[in-house]
Amino acid sequence: MGHNIDEKVDLTLEACISPNSRKSFFLFAGAGSGKTHSLVGLLNKIKDKWEKQLNLEGRHIAVITYTNAATDEILNRLDYSPLFHVSTIHSFVWEVIKHYQTDIKKCYIAFKEDEKAEIELKLEKSKSKSGKNYNNNLEKLAAINEKIIKASDINRFIYNPNGNNYEYNALSHADVIKIGAKMIVDNELLQKIIAQQYPFFMIDESQDTKKELIAAFFEIERNIDDNFTLGLFGDQKQRIYTDGEERIVEIIPQEWEKPIKEMNYRCAKRIVELSNKIGCQIDVHAKQIPRDNAPEGTVRLFLINNKDDLNKIELESKVIQMMADITGDQMWNRDATNVKILILEHMMAARRLGFAEFFDAMHEVDKYKQTLLQGLVSDMDIFTRLVFPLVENVLKNDNSSALNLLKLYSPLLRELPQNKAFQILDKCKEVIDVLANMDFNVITIRELITYVCTTHIFVVPEILERASKMVLNDLTEDDEDDIVCSWIKVMDLPVYQIKRFDDYVNRRTMFDTHQGVKGLEFDRVLVVIDDSESRGFLFSYDKLLGVKPLSDGDINNKEIGKETSIERTTRLFYVTCTRARNSLAIVMYTNAPETAKETVLANEWFIDDEIIIMS
């Protein structure tokens, strides 16, 4: 089968943006199908046909993506042309609504009143007036009442798409989406403004775009004439967030074009075969064709009997070695960057990489919830952007970079008095030498902070300096500062825990989450499945593989046509398996490995020779 099998798809998309026959569309694009290639190709076609006219009219082409990384990639592929407005969905919505402060306020208060009514109803229906749920709802009610009172005095709401938004007048990420969607649906003038400004509107990963926003954009498309073209790029099999539109395939208007990409350019033939088997249980548009020159590829399922005393790190290392032997590819065990290990939740990586205590404490801090796993907690910059890079530069003998870092951030070097310059530089060298010789496997966070404070090599955040001088017993009942409390908890941990955490969130380790790698690809992938360790409630591999029966909730959801945990898990499994280009290993910890084996054989996902049961 040639590489041009999807040529007709690109021709269909091109016809949709033709001046004489514009039409909205939904592109079905499975994993590894070259979705981004088709998107960028279409955008360049729009540019060729429409650039002159759009520039004259001061109009742009909107491209909505799911992540900042995707935004950067598309902008790069478009050579940063000003014709395109590429942004995340949150950024776009805020830009649209931020000038309508009165409407924002009205919607915000209305939504809070709705939330208040819901909680009051729960409190009214509650059988116990003293239980944990009842008290939690009382606290929520008090918090909502406070927000409603404060909102009445707010003249201007603010929002940061990449921040924590803790100011009293700041909207949350969820607020922006809810309010934006409502304002678009209710306001025909706003619809016309969006359509006028962006006559071509492309939404990437549309299956994960919040359902209320999809409804809002559909409303624009319905109400505006042929001068507005809406293009959705997506794949139902990769919908992994619960707030996406479940029925997006069903609600696509009949008159839209619905091209389907059939080629898988990414994966080896055996992996495409496996993903087709999994995908057909989700979506009729599942079947893909591997490219002619794709390698055969290797898949293996390792079923491990889950016991309390298992050394999972050791077992997973053994699996990696076995994959090296099975595939004949020694890159499986040569280097940490050559294999990507996918886990269900971050604590699983924290345990395996050795930063569990640090992560557990930091994850309790409300202020860090949004930015912790993005590596954007400013309180940690003293380590991740100053001390660690300085030490690394010194150890690499990169004195130029080390000196530049000190010039920018060290108070000792900011304004060197001429008569003391050499003395200060000598002092810096002494301090740096001590830092470079510190064993971060032994030195505690408290010791490092104390040393930096004492030497004044960098300015330490006040909250860390305070925590470094305290122990938990110093806290009183009145001390409600959860940030200080969490930092005190970690002060006597070795510094390496922060270093490993930083490496993890910046993708410098073998580990990533099942959800976090959507859109990415790797030559060798090890998927770790362990329901007991991940403690998730949205996904259940044990149910998917027949180890556990469906819950009453699952059965009820199935009966009324709502999705079950099995459907969610199947989609997640599809996403993880399709990250692998050449070889794929799946490690499943389960109490019933034989049952799991029977299920995957019955599903024809694996053959007997591909399944290895380990104790």
C-alpha positions as CSV (number, residue, x, y, z in Angstrom):
1,M,0.0,0.0,0.0
2,G,1.6,3.3,-1.0
3,H,2.0,6.4,1.1
4,N,-0.6,8.3,-1.0
5,I,-3.6,6.4,0.4
6,D,-4.6,9.5,2.3
7,E,-4.1,11.9,-0.6
8,K,-7.8,12.1,-1.2
9,V,-8.2,13.3,2.4
10,D,-6.0,16.3,1.9
11,L,-7.8,17.1,-1.4
12,T,-11.2,16.9,0.4
13,L,-9.9,19.4,3.1
14,E,-8.6,21.7,0.4
15,A,-12.0,21.7,-1.3
16,C,-13.5,22.8,2.0
17,I,-11.6,26.1,2.0
18,S,-12.2,26.8,-1.7
19,P,-13.6,30.4,-2.2
20,N,-16.6,29.0,-4.2
21,S,-17.5,26.0,-2.0
22,R,-16.5,26.5,1.6
23,K,-17.6,23.8,4.0
24,S,-17.0,22.8,7.6
25,F,-15.6,19.4,8.3
26,F,-14.5,16.8,10.9
27,L,-11.3,14.9,10.1
28,F,-11.1,11.5,11.7
29,A,-7.4,11.0,12.3
30,G,-6.2,8.1,14.4
31,A,-2.9,7.7,16.2
32,G,0.1,8.1,14.0
33,S,-1.9,9.2,11.0
34,G,-0.1,12.5,10.4
35,K,-2.9,14.6,11.7
36,T,-0.7,17.6,12.4
37,H,0.9,17.2,9.0
38,S,-2.6,17.5,7.4
39,L,-3.5,20.4,9.7
40,V,-0.4,22.4,8.8
41,G,-0.8,21.5,5.1
42,L,-4.3,22.8,5.1
43,L,-3.3,26.0,6.9
44,N,-0.7,26.7,4.3
45,K,-3.3,26.1,1.6
46,I,-5.6,28.6,3.2
47,K,-2.6,31.0,3.3
48,D,-2.0,30.5,-0.4
49,K,-5.6,31.1,-1.4
50,W,-6.6,33.8,1.1
51,E,-3.6,35.6,2.6
52,K,-4.0,38.7,0.4
53,Q,-7.7,39.2,1.1
54,L,-7.4,38.4,4.8
55,N,-4.5,40.8,5.3
56,L,-6.5,43.6,3.5
57,E,-9.5,43.0,5.8
58,G,-7.3,42.6,9.0
59,R,-8.6,39.1,9.6
60,H,-6.8,36.0,10.8
61,I,-7.0,32.2,10.8
62,A,-7.6,30.7,14.3
63,V,-6.0,27.5,15.3
64,I,-6.9,26.1,18.8
65,T,-4.7,23.5,20.4
66,Y,-4.8,21.5,23.6
67,T,-1.4,22.3,25.1
68,N,1.3,25.1,25.0
69,A,3.7,22.5,23.5
70,A,1.3,21.8,20.6
71,T,0.9,25.6,20.1
72,D,4.7,26.0,19.8
73,E,5.0,23.1,17.4
74,I,2.3,24.4,15.0
75,L,3.6,28.0,15.1
76,N,7.1,26.7,14.3
77,R,5.8,24.6,11.3
78,L,3.9,27.8,10.1
79,D,7.1,29.8,10.3
80,Y,5.4,32.1,12.8
81,S,3.3,33.8,10.2
82,P,1.2,36.6,11.7
83,L,-1.7,35.5,9.6
84,F,-2.4,32.7,12.1
85,H,-3.6,33.1,15.6
86,V,-2.5,29.9,17.3
87,S,-3.3,29.4,21.0
88,T,-4.6,27.1,23.6
89,I,-8.4,27.0,24.1
90,H,-8.1,28.8,27.5
91,S,-6.0,31.6,26.0
92,F,-8.3,32.0,23.1
93,V,-11.5,32.2,25.1
94,W,-10.1,34.7,27.5
95,E,-9.0,37.0,24.7
96,V,-12.5,36.8,23.3
97,I,-14.4,37.6,26.5
98,K,-12.0,39.8,28.6
99,H,-13.3,43.1,27.4
100,Y,-16.9,42.2,28.4
101,Q,-16.4,42.6,32.1
102,T,-20.1,43.2,32.9
103,D,-21.2,40.0,31.2
104,I,-18.4,38.1,32.8
105,K,-19.5,39.2,36.2
106,K,-23.2,38.4,35.5
107,C,-22.3,34.9,34.3
108,Y,-19.8,34.3,37.2
109,I,-22.4,35.1,39.8
110,A,-25.1,33.1,38.1
111,F,-22.9,30.0,38.0
112,K,-22.0,30.5,41.6
113,E,-25.7,30.8,42.5
114,D,-26.3,27.5,40.7
115,E,-23.5,25.8,42.6
116,K,-24.9,27.2,45.8
117,A,-28.4,25.8,45.0
118,E,-27.0,22.4,44.3
119,I,-25.1,22.2,47.6
120,E,-28.1,23.5,49.5
121,L,-30.2,20.7,48.0
122,K,-27.5,18.1,49.0
123,L,-27.5,19.4,52.5
124,E,-31.3,19.3,52.6
125,K,-31.4,15.7,51.4
126,S,-28.6,14.5,53.6
127,K,-29.6,11.8,56.0
128,S,-26.8,12.5,58.4
129,K,-26.3,16.1,59.6
130,S,-22.9,15.4,61.2
131,G,-21.0,13.1,58.7
132,K,-17.9,14.0,56.8
133,N,-19.8,14.7,53.5
134,Y,-22.2,17.0,55.3
135,N,-19.4,19.0,56.9
136,N,-17.5,19.2,53.6
137,N,-20.6,20.5,51.9
138,L,-21.1,23.1,54.6
139,E,-17.5,24.3,54.0
140,K,-18.1,24.4,50.2
141,L,-21.3,26.4,50.8
142,A,-19.5,28.9,53.0
143,A,-16.7,29.3,50.4
144,I,-19.2,29.8,47.5
145,N,-21.1,32.4,49.6
146,E,-17.9,34.3,50.2
147,K,-17.1,34.2,46.4
148,I,-20.6,35.6,45.6
149,I,-20.2,38.4,48.1
150,K,-16.7,39.3,46.8
151,A,-17.8,39.2,43.2
152,S,-20.3,41.9,43.7
153,D,-17.4,44.3,44.5
154,I,-15.2,43.2,41.6
155,N,-14.8,45.8,38.8
156,R,-12.4,43.8,36.7
157,F,-11.8,40.1,36.6
158,I,-8.3,38.8,35.6
159,Y,-7.0,35.5,34.3
160,N,-3.6,33.9,33.6
161,P,-3.8,30.8,31.3
162,N,-0.5,29.6,32.7
163,G,-0.8,30.5,36.3
164,N,-2.5,29.6,39.5
165,N,-5.0,32.5,39.5
166,Y,-5.2,32.9,43.3
167,E,-6.0,36.7,43.4
168,Y,-9.5,37.5,44.8
169,N,-10.6,38.8,41.3
170,A,-9.0,36.0,39.3
171,L,-11.0,33.5,37.3
172,S,-10.1,29.8,37.4
173,H,-9.4,27.8,34.2
174,A,-12.8,26.1,34.6
175,D,-14.6,29.5,35.1
176,V,-13.2,30.9,31.9
177,I,-14.4,28.0,29.8
178,K,-17.9,27.9,31.4
179,I,-18.4,31.7,31.2
180,G,-16.9,31.9,27.7
181,A,-19.1,29.1,26.3
182,K,-22.2,30.7,27.8
183,M,-21.4,34.2,26.6
184,I,-20.8,32.9,23.0
185,V,-24.0,30.8,22.9
186,D,-26.2,33.6,24.4
187,N,-24.7,36.5,22.4
188,E,-25.2,36.5,18.6
189,L,-23.2,39.7,18.3
190,L,-20.2,38.0,19.9
191,Q,-20.7,35.1,17.5
192,K,-20.5,37.5,14.6
193,I,-17.4,39.2,16.0
194,I,-15.6,35.8,16.3
195,A,-16.6,34.8,12.8
196,Q,-15.7,38.2,11.3
197,Q,-12.2,38.1,13.0
198,Y,-11.6,34.4,12.3
199,P,-13.3,33.2,9.1
200,F,-11.4,30.0,9.3
201,F,-11.4,28.3,12.7
202,M,-9.5,25.0,13.3
203,I,-9.7,23.0,16.5
204,D,-7.1,20.4,17.1
205,E,-7.8,17.4,19.5
206,S,-11.4,18.3,19.3
207,Q,-12.5,15.1,21.0
208,D,-11.0,16.5,24.3
209,T,-12.3,20.1,23.9
210,K,-14.8,20.8,26.6
211,K,-18.3,19.9,25.4
212,E,-19.8,23.3,26.3
213,L,-17.2,25.0,24.0
214,I,-17.8,22.5,21.2
215,A,-21.5,23.4,21.5
216,A,-20.6,27.2,21.4
217,F,-18.6,26.8,18.2
218,F,-21.3,24.7,16.6
219,E,-23.7,27.5,17.4
220,I,-21.5,30.0,15.5
221,E,-21.2,27.6,12.6
222,R,-25.0,27.3,12.5
223,N,-25.8,30.9,12.7
224,I,-23.2,32.4,10.4
225,D,-23.5,32.1,6.7
226,D,-20.9,30.6,4.4
227,N,-18.2,33.1,5.5
228,F,-17.3,30.9,8.5
229,T,-15.5,27.6,8.1
230,L,-15.1,25.3,11.2
231,G,-12.6,22.5,11.0
232,L,-12.4,19.8,13.7
233,F,-9.4,17.4,13.9
234,G,-9.8,14.5,16.2
235,D,-10.1,10.9,17.1
236,Q,-12.7,9.4,19.4
237,K,-10.4,6.6,20.3
238,Q,-8.1,9.1,22.0
239,R,-10.6,11.0,24.1
240,I,-9.2,10.6,27.6
241,Y,-10.7,13.5,29.4
242,T,-14.2,13.2,30.9
243,D,-15.3,16.7,30.0
244,G,-14.9,16.2,26.3
245,E,-18.0,15.8,24.1
246,E,-18.9,12.1,24.3
247,R,-21.2,12.2,21.3
248,I,-19.1,14.4,19.0
249,V,-19.3,11.9,16.1
250,E,-23.1,11.7,16.4
251,I,-23.6,15.5,16.5
252,I,-21.6,16.4,13.5
253,P,-24.0,18.0,11.0
254,Q,-25.0,15.9,8.1
255,E,-23.8,18.4,5.5
256,W,-20.2,18.5,6.9
257,E,-17.4,16.7,5.2
258,K,-16.1,13.8,7.3
259,P,-12.9,12.5,5.7
260,I,-11.0,9.6,7.4
261,K,-7.2,9.1,7.4
262,E,-6.4,5.4,7.1
263,M,-2.6,5.3,7.0
264,N,-0.6,4.8,10.2
265,Y,2.9,6.4,9.5
266,R,4.2,5.8,13.0
267,C,3.9,2.3,14.2
268,A,5.3,-1.1,13.3
269,K,2.9,-3.6,11.6
270,R,2.3,-5.7,14.8
271,I,1.5,-2.6,16.8
272,V,-0.9,-1.3,14.2
273,E,-2.6,-4.7,14.3
274,L,-2.9,-4.5,18.1
275,S,-4.2,-1.0,18.0
276,N,-6.8,-1.9,15.4
277,K,-8.1,-4.7,17.6
278,I,-8.3,-2.4,20.6
279,G,-9.7,0.6,18.6
280,C,-12.5,-1.4,16.9
281,Q,-14.2,-1.7,20.4
282,I,-14.4,2.1,20.6
283,D,-15.0,3.5,17.1
284,V,-15.9,2.2,13.7
285,H,-13.3,4.4,12.2
286,A,-10.5,2.4,13.9
287,K,-8.9,0.3,11.2
288,Q,-5.6,1.6,10.1
289,I,-3.1,0.4,7.5
290,P,0.6,0.4,8.2
291,R,3.0,1.8,5.7
292,D,4.7,-0.6,3.3
293,N,8.2,-0.2,4.8
294,A,7.1,-0.4,8.4
295,P,9.1,-2.9,10.5
296,E,7.2,-6.0,11.7
297,G,7.6,-4.9,15.3
298,T,7.2,-6.7,18.6
299,V,4.6,-6.7,21.4
300,R,4.7,-8.5,24.7
301,L,2.3,-8.7,27.6
302,F,3.9,-9.4,31.0
303,L,1.4,-10.5,33.7
304,I,2.8,-10.3,37.2
305,N,1.0,-11.8,40.2
306,N,0.5,-8.8,42.5
307,K,1.8,-9.4,46.0
308,D,2.6,-7.1,48.8
309,D,6.3,-7.8,48.9
310,L,7.0,-7.2,45.1
311,N,10.0,-5.2,44.1
312,K,8.4,-3.5,41.2
313,I,11.5,-1.5,40.2
314,E,13.5,-4.7,40.0
315,L,10.8,-6.6,38.0
316,E,10.4,-3.8,35.5
317,S,14.2,-3.7,35.0
318,K,14.0,-7.4,34.4
319,V,11.3,-6.9,31.8
320,I,13.4,-4.3,30.0
321,Q,16.3,-6.8,29.8
322,M,13.9,-9.5,28.5
323,M,12.7,-7.1,25.8
324,A,16.3,-6.5,24.8
325,D,16.8,-10.2,24.4
326,I,13.4,-10.8,22.7
327,T,13.9,-8.0,20.1
328,G,17.6,-8.2,19.7
329,D,17.6,-4.5,20.3
330,Q,20.1,-3.7,23.0
331,M,18.9,-0.1,23.1
332,W,16.1,-1.4,25.4
333,N,18.6,-1.6,28.3
334,R,21.4,0.8,27.3
335,D,20.3,4.2,28.4
336,A,17.4,5.8,30.3
337,T,16.5,7.9,27.4
338,N,16.0,5.0,25.0
339,V,12.9,3.5,26.7
340,K,9.8,5.4,27.7
341,I,7.9,4.0,30.7
342,L,4.3,5.0,31.0
343,I,2.6,5.0,34.4
344,L,-1.0,5.7,35.4
345,E,-0.3,8.5,37.9
346,H,2.6,10.7,39.0
347,M,3.1,9.0,42.4
348,M,4.0,5.8,40.6
349,A,6.9,7.7,38.9
350,A,7.8,9.4,42.2
351,R,8.2,6.0,44.0
352,R,10.3,4.6,41.1
353,L,12.5,7.7,40.8
354,G,12.8,8.3,44.5
355,F,11.1,11.6,45.1
356,A,7.8,10.3,46.7
357,E,8.2,12.1,50.0
358,F,8.9,15.4,48.4
359,F,6.1,15.0,45.8
360,D,3.6,13.9,48.4
361,A,4.2,17.0,50.6
362,M,4.2,19.5,47.7
363,H,1.0,18.0,46.1
364,E,-0.9,18.9,49.3
365,V,-0.4,22.7,48.7
366,D,-3.4,24.2,47.0
367,K,-1.4,27.0,45.5
368,Y,0.8,24.5,43.7
369,K,-1.9,22.3,42.3
370,Q,-2.0,23.9,38.8
371,T,1.7,24.5,38.3
372,L,3.5,21.8,40.2
373,L,3.5,19.3,37.4
374,Q,4.3,21.9,34.8
375,G,7.6,22.7,36.7
376,L,6.4,26.3,37.2
377,V,6.5,26.6,41.0
378,S,8.5,29.8,41.5
379,D,9.5,28.8,45.1
380,M,11.5,26.0,43.6
381,D,13.4,28.2,41.2
382,I,16.2,28.6,43.7
383,F,17.0,24.9,43.1
384,T,15.9,24.2,39.5
385,R,17.0,27.5,37.8
386,L,19.9,28.6,40.0
387,V,21.7,26.1,42.2
388,F,21.4,23.0,40.0
389,P,22.3,24.7,36.7
390,L,25.3,26.5,38.4
391,V,26.6,23.2,39.8
392,E,26.1,21.4,36.4
393,N,28.0,24.2,34.6
394,V,30.9,24.0,37.1
395,L,31.1,20.3,36.8
396,K,31.1,20.5,33.0
397,N,33.9,23.2,33.3
398,D,31.5,25.6,31.5
399,N,32.8,28.6,33.4
400,S,31.3,31.1,31.0
401,S,27.7,29.9,31.6
402,A,28.3,29.7,35.4
403,L,29.6,33.3,35.4
404,N,26.7,34.6,33.4
405,L,24.3,32.9,35.8
406,L,26.0,34.6,38.7
407,K,26.0,38.0,37.0
408,L,22.3,37.8,36.4
409,Y,21.1,36.4,39.7
410,S,23.8,36.6,42.4
411,P,23.6,39.6,44.7
412,L,27.4,39.2,45.2
413,L,28.1,40.0,41.6
414,R,25.4,42.6,40.8
415,E,27.4,45.7,41.4
416,L,31.0,44.8,42.0
417,P,32.9,47.7,43.7
418,Q,36.1,48.1,41.8
419,N,38.3,48.0,44.9
420,K,36.7,44.7,46.1
421,A,36.0,42.9,42.8
422,F,38.8,40.3,43.1
423,Q,37.9,39.6,46.7
424,I,34.3,39.0,45.9
425,L,35.1,36.8,42.9
426,D,37.4,34.8,45.1
427,K,34.7,34.5,47.7
428,C,32.2,33.4,45.0
429,K,34.7,30.7,43.8
430,E,35.0,29.4,47.4
431,V,31.2,29.2,47.7
432,I,30.8,27.6,44.2
433,D,33.4,25.0,45.0
434,V,31.6,24.0,48.1
435,L,28.3,23.7,46.2
436,A,29.8,21.7,43.4
437,N,31.3,19.2,45.9
438,M,28.1,18.7,47.8
439,D,26.7,15.2,47.6
440,F,23.0,15.9,46.9
441,N,22.3,12.3,47.8
442,V,23.3,13.1,51.4
443,I,22.9,16.9,51.9
444,T,19.5,17.8,53.1
445,I,17.3,20.6,51.6
446,R,17.6,22.4,55.0
447,E,21.4,22.3,54.8
448,L,21.5,23.5,51.2
449,I,19.1,26.4,51.9
450,T,21.0,27.4,55.1
451,Y,24.3,27.4,53.1
452,V,22.8,29.6,50.3
453,C,21.3,32.0,52.8
454,T,24.6,32.2,54.8
455,T,26.8,32.9,51.7
456,H,24.3,35.1,49.9
457,I,25.2,33.5,46.6
458,F,21.5,33.7,45.7
459,V,18.4,35.2,47.2
460,V,16.4,32.5,48.9
461,P,12.5,32.9,48.9
462,E,11.3,34.1,52.2
463,I,9.0,31.2,52.6
464,L,11.9,28.7,52.2
465,E,14.2,30.6,54.5
466,R,11.5,30.6,57.2
467,A,10.8,26.9,56.8
468,S,14.5,26.0,57.0
469,K,14.6,27.5,60.5
470,M,11.6,25.5,61.7
471,V,10.4,22.0,62.5
472,L,6.9,20.7,62.5
473,N,6.6,21.1,66.3
474,D,7.1,24.8,65.9
475,L,3.8,25.2,64.1
476,T,0.8,26.2,66.2
477,E,-2.9,25.3,65.6
478,D,-3.4,28.8,64.3
479,D,-0.8,28.5,61.6
480,E,-2.8,27.8,58.5
481,D,0.0,28.4,55.9
482,D,0.0,25.0,54.0
483,I,3.0,26.2,52.0
484,V,5.2,26.6,55.0
485,C,4.0,23.4,56.5
486,S,4.8,21.4,53.4
487,W,8.3,22.9,53.1
488,I,9.0,22.1,56.7
489,K,8.0,18.5,56.1
490,V,10.6,18.2,53.3
491,M,13.4,20.1,54.9
492,D,15.3,17.0,56.1
493,L,14.9,15.1,52.9
494,P,18.0,14.8,50.6
495,V,18.3,17.4,47.9
496,Y,18.3,14.7,45.2
497,Q,14.5,14.4,45.6
498,I,14.0,17.9,44.2
499,K,16.5,17.2,41.4
500,R,14.7,14.0,40.4
501,F,11.3,15.7,40.6
502,D,12.6,18.5,38.3
503,D,14.0,16.0,35.9
504,Y,10.6,14.1,35.8
505,V,8.4,17.1,35.2
506,N,10.7,18.4,32.5
507,R,10.7,15.0,30.8
508,R,14.4,14.1,31.4
509,T,13.6,10.7,32.7
510,M,12.2,7.4,31.4
511,F,8.8,8.1,33.0
512,D,5.7,9.8,31.8
513,T,1.9,9.2,32.4
514,H,-0.5,7.4,30.1
515,Q,-2.4,10.7,29.6
516,G,0.6,12.9,29.3
517,V,2.1,11.3,26.2
518,K,-0.9,11.7,23.9
519,G,0.5,13.1,20.6
520,L,4.0,11.8,21.3
521,E,5.9,8.8,20.0
522,F,8.9,6.7,21.1
523,D,10.8,3.8,19.6
524,R,10.4,1.6,22.7
525,V,7.6,1.8,25.1
526,L,6.9,0.0,28.4
527,V,3.4,0.5,29.7
528,V,3.0,-0.2,33.5
529,I,-0.6,-1.1,34.5
530,D,-1.3,-1.4,38.2
531,D,-4.8,-0.5,39.5
532,S,-3.8,-1.0,43.1
533,E,-0.9,1.4,43.0
534,S,-2.6,4.1,40.9
535,R,-5.7,4.2,43.1
536,G,-7.7,5.7,40.2
537,F,-11.5,5.6,40.0
538,L,-11.9,6.7,36.4
539,F,-9.9,3.9,34.9
540,S,-9.8,0.1,35.7
541,Y,-7.7,-2.3,33.8
542,D,-8.8,-5.1,36.1
543,K,-12.4,-4.6,34.8
544,L,-11.2,-4.2,31.2
545,L,-9.4,-7.6,31.4
546,G,-12.1,-9.4,33.3
547,V,-10.2,-9.6,36.6
548,K,-12.9,-7.6,38.4
549,P,-16.7,-7.5,37.7
550,L,-18.4,-4.3,36.6
551,S,-19.6,-2.1,39.5
552,D,-23.3,-1.3,39.9
553,G,-22.5,2.2,38.6
554,D,-20.9,0.7,35.5
555,I,-23.9,-1.5,34.9
556,N,-26.3,1.4,35.4
557,N,-24.3,3.7,33.1
558,K,-24.2,1.1,30.5
559,E,-28.0,0.7,30.6
560,I,-28.7,4.4,30.3
561,G,-26.1,4.9,27.5
562,K,-23.5,6.7,29.6
563,E,-19.8,5.6,29.3
564,T,-18.3,3.2,31.8
565,S,-14.9,2.9,33.3
566,I,-14.2,0.1,30.8
567,E,-14.8,2.4,27.8
568,R,-12.6,5.1,29.4
569,T,-9.8,2.5,30.1
570,T,-10.0,1.1,26.6
571,R,-9.4,4.5,25.1
572,L,-6.5,5.1,27.4
573,F,-5.0,1.7,26.5
574,Y,-5.3,2.5,22.9
575,V,-3.4,5.8,23.4
576,T,-0.6,4.1,25.3
577,C,-0.1,1.3,22.9
578,T,0.0,3.6,19.9
579,R,2.9,5.6,21.3
580,A,5.3,2.9,20.3
581,R,7.0,3.0,16.9
582,N,8.9,-0.3,17.0
583,S,8.4,-2.3,20.1
584,L,5.9,-2.4,23.0
585,A,6.0,-4.1,26.3
586,I,3.0,-4.0,28.7
587,V,3.5,-4.9,32.4
588,M,0.3,-5.6,34.3
589,Y,0.2,-6.3,38.0
590,T,-2.9,-8.3,38.8
591,N,-4.3,-10.8,41.3
592,A,-5.6,-13.0,38.5
593,P,-3.0,-13.2,35.7
594,E,-4.6,-16.3,34.2
595,T,-8.0,-14.6,33.9
596,A,-6.3,-11.6,32.3
597,K,-4.6,-13.9,29.8
598,E,-7.9,-15.6,28.9
599,T,-9.5,-12.1,28.2
600,V,-6.8,-10.8,25.9
601,L,-6.7,-14.1,24.0
602,A,-10.4,-14.0,23.6
603,N,-10.2,-10.4,22.4
604,E,-7.4,-11.5,20.0
605,W,-5.2,-8.7,21.3
606,F,-2.3,-11.0,21.8
607,I,-1.4,-14.6,20.9
608,D,-0.2,-17.1,23.4
609,D,3.5,-16.7,22.6
610,E,3.3,-13.0,23.3
611,I,2.1,-13.4,26.9
612,I,4.5,-14.0,29.7
613,I,3.3,-14.7,33.3
614,M,5.8,-13.8,36.0
615,S,5.6,-14.4,39.7
